[in-house]
Amino acid sequence: MTSYTFTRELRLLTPAQFKAVFSNPIKASSAEITLLAVPNSDNHPRLGLTVAKKHVKRANQRNRVKRIVRDSFRLNQHNLPAIDIVVLVRGGVLTMENAELKRLIEKLWRKLSRRYNG
């Protein structure tokens, strides 16, 4: 059976892991969200989130964005190649509804997969 959990192995945890992604990434972006990715040696994708206070002031708003991104990653992880992904969020996400944000992220997952595979 396919597992849809979001365990510790599926996260970028250390500053070194984040720095590796920023070095020479493959990008997929929109006006509100940018995904940066690099290949990893694991057999599964890993996710790191950066939602800056500069762009999203309130903690509950940052948490909402992170929750939606994590949930979308959890459901789409089996469609993604073995890459480390960092999600950068800009202020425009505050005006988006949850469903709209989810659609945008899923579109970016597909875009990233095409760029990585193709």
PyMOL commands that set and color helices and strands:
alter all, ss='L'
color gray80, all
select helices_A, chain A and resi 8-10+15-23+59-79+91-95+98-117
alter helices_A, ss='H'
color red, helices_A
select strands_A, chain A and resi 26-29+33-39+46-51+83-89
alter strands_A, ss='S'
color yellow, strands_A
deselect
rebuild
show_as cartoon
